[in-house]
Structures are given as C-alpha cells and as structure tokens.
Amino acid sequence: MSVSDRLRDRDLTSPACRDSFEQFVEGSSSRLLTLAMLLTGHNRPEAEDLLQTVLERAYRRWRRICRAGDPAPYVRRMLVNAAVDRRRLLRRRPEQPLADTDDRTGAPGVAGAAASDQAAAIANKELLWRALAQLPAGQRAVLVLRYYEDLSEAQTAAVLGCSVGSVKTQASRALKKMRGIVGQQGGTGGDG
C-alpha cells in the first residue's frame, strides 16, 4: 500500500469510507431508531436527537469502528451508553408525569369494557411503554437489550460493560418494578 493510499484511508471524506457509513445508516437506521425510542421511553424527539448524536460520533470514528469488524454492535453500544449518560444529565431536571387518562374521553385507562381486542392490545402496549419509561436508564437498557434486541445475558453484559450477574440483577429488579407499575396503572391494584 502506498503512502497516498494510507493517507486516503485516514480521510473520513474519502468516497469508500463515506459510502460505507452511508450504507450502514441506510441499512440500520430504522432498527437503531426503534432501539433509541425504547431507550428514551418512547419519546420520538429525544430518540431522534440521541440517534443523531450517536451517528455523528460514529461517523467521526468510522474508520476505527470498521476495522473492528461488524459496526452494528459497536454503534448499538454507543447508543446505549449515550442514553444512560443522557439520563444521568437529566436527573437534575424533573420529568413531567404521564397522564393516566384517555385524551378523547377523559376516562381512566384507554380500553373500556366494550373495546375491541385491537383496542385492548393498543392499550396494553401503551401501558408497557409507560412502565418502561418509568424505569431507571440502566434497568431500561437491560430490558431493551435482553428482550427487544434478543441478546443473551453475556452479550448484554458485554454491551453494557458489566458482569452477567449485574445483568441478571438489573433484569429481575426491572421486571419486578414493571409488574408493579402495570398493576397500578392497569387498575388491577397489584402490588408487585
């Protein structure tokens, strides 16, 4: 490899590097946005900002990221870390609670007794989104990686940079907390 070839490979604006990044974004942006939505508690503007920030950082490091092999796990880890960091920064600012009423009727909950199965499914999904949004960022990241991304405990631990035992503990605590939230918001009065 000549000196000019090595210099060109270092240049992020080289066509090969730029094309590689553009292909990656085109092929994975939908999945990454969904992951960002889950990590931000289904807040689309925050998810888009988070993903944009991570893709900007990834572009600046793209050559190094590609050298390591498949860039998807690396960018996914960047996204999870950025979401956790974002939550740490937002701790100082209080969040607004989610409304527990249907905006159309003002009645508690979304699905009434006469609701169709589809309406009940939508209500359940919304209830789970709200419960997921109320979890601490670390617990949310564990659940998203384990159950949405379908990673093993070892893979989740590798992405988060912690032990498998920590992943198990966080998952257990997160699921227990979600059961309590769903029980309270679902009107079942369950305590856990």
TAWO-V232871 format. One record per helix or strand of 2 or more residues. SS is the DSSP state (a for helix, b for strand). FROM is the first residue (numbers start at 1). LEN is the number of residues. If there is no record, write none. Layout:
ss->{SS	SS}
from->{FROM	FROM}
len->{LEN	LEN}
This chain:
ss->{a	a	a	a	a	a	a	a	a}
from->{3	15	44	62	71	117	137	153	164}
len->{8	25	17	6	20	17	12	8	22}
